[in-house]
């Protein structure tokens, strides 16, 4: 039985790469976790794996929400929770049609916001996993992006060009539109619960539970596997990029829920450093000397001259972000089973 007084947090899309680590972080912090998924079977890697003990103890439970875009989809799952973490959203760097992506991102966010209003007076916090995609605009270098910046370019590009805007702009537009929906809701309803957005850059680091196979590895961390396996890395993940460890993203969610007075109404960029396949290759060639003949070398690439300032999150939490090298190595160790 769950101990009396243990607070329940709701995590949408709990079987996702990031959300699973968020669930573990909340369990470790003493919360009970209720996770949603389209199909209960999708969470078996958690309930039969690293979260099995919590599941059997009743501290981790699963609620099926087949379609997150339907109004009221989360009403039942949100009952009695003290915090809602919205992590379920379309994630891909290979989208071709903006319409279903924008619909899913906006309506999924609207749906869980509506359910939050019905969740009860005990709800203290709602945290959205947004993205750096909602921050990075078309500012000319040198520019340092902070939480004050918004991506005002991608939505317009998608509106003008449709499918021709390309996968990156489609994804960026969806994340921007979803976060605008989030803050518009706050302005319109002035809810009693705190609302916070976490804006991670590309997320890397180890999965909580193994992916089904190498082809199922989450897109943002797939380049670690591709380099380890001696494969080529296709664009856009063959370019230098900004990274943050998945465990740091989870940590920020916990901090936001535990500090609603400070986190409410704020955005927090999650950024651990800059890297790319060149650095991944160097790191893995050093730590896997037996694979030096397999792991390819990649050109360093060039910076676009812009930078990201994540000092707001560091100051708020009092903790630095995990270094890129550790994220890469921990992910690589998790992927050794596929070699």
Secondary structure, 3 states (H helix, E strand, C coil): CCCCCCCEEEECCCCCHHHHHHHHHHHHCCCEEEEEECCHHHHHHHHHHHCHHHHHHCCEEEEECCCCCCCCCCHHHHCCCCEEEECCCCCCCCCCCHHHHHHHHHHHHHHHHHHHHCCCCCCCEEEEECCHHHCCCCCCCCCEECCCCCCCCHHHHHHHHHHHHCHHHHHHHHHHHHHHHHHHHHHHHCCCCEEEEEEECEEECCCCCCCCCHHHCCHHHHHHHHHHCCCCCCCCCCCCEEEEEHHHHHHHHHHHHHCHHHHCCCEEEECCEEECHHHHHHHHHHHCHHHCCCCCCCCCCCCCCCEECCHHHHHHHCCCCCCHHHHHHHHHHHHHHHC
